Amino acid sequence: MDSPPSSIPALTHPGVIWAHSLAPEVRVPLTLVTERLRLVPAEVCYAEALACALNASYTLHREFLAWSQPHWTLEQAAESLELAARDFFRCGAEKRYLVLPRNGAPEIVGCIGLMPGPTANEDFEIGYWANQRHAGQGLMKEALAALLVLLEGQSLYLTTASANTASQRLAKAVGFTQVETLQAVEPDGSDSFVFRRH
């Protein structure tokens, strides 16, 4: 198992940051830049790139993501991004970051969601998916590691299907540890694993 990076240099945009109103010490920049990537909030202008990424990744996603579908239209992608953009600054709503190439290529590498707990004492839930075209290049690990450095000290968890070994490897690579098995909770009756990072 890879050990988590001790520090990932993340350049922050000098502009707006959001803070969980119930946990004001948790402050995350609006955008992050890593060696190869940019993490930006969801915006409708990325609808075409999102539809392309999701359509290219259906075979990767269909077993593990309940919302996966064989074909996303431009309108469906735009609607999803519009909702995510609205939620980004809403207290208690998911903060969804699109992972883009730093070189400005018009494509989406993946997505990371951060769901604040309903109270200041509850954990944040992390979720993520990768564009199949960029799988296996260490890009999602780089993006997650950069975001997690900024959430140091915050209790985080994620769940993954027991059959989703790629997601489990990624969770472990950025410092999560499996702590629980939820039996027969997946749509196909299989188990889910709960991972935590403190």
Secondary structure, 3 states (H helix, E strand, C coil): CCCCCCCCCCEECCCCEEEECCEEEEEEECCEECCCEEEEECCHHHHHHHHHHHHHCHHHHCCCCCCCCCCCCHHHHHHHHHHHHHHHCCCCCCEEEEEEECCCCCCCCEEEEEECCCCCCCCEEEEEEECHHHCCCCHHHHHHHHHHHHCCCCCEEEEEECCCHHHHHHHHHCCCEEEEEECCCCCCCCCEEEEEEC
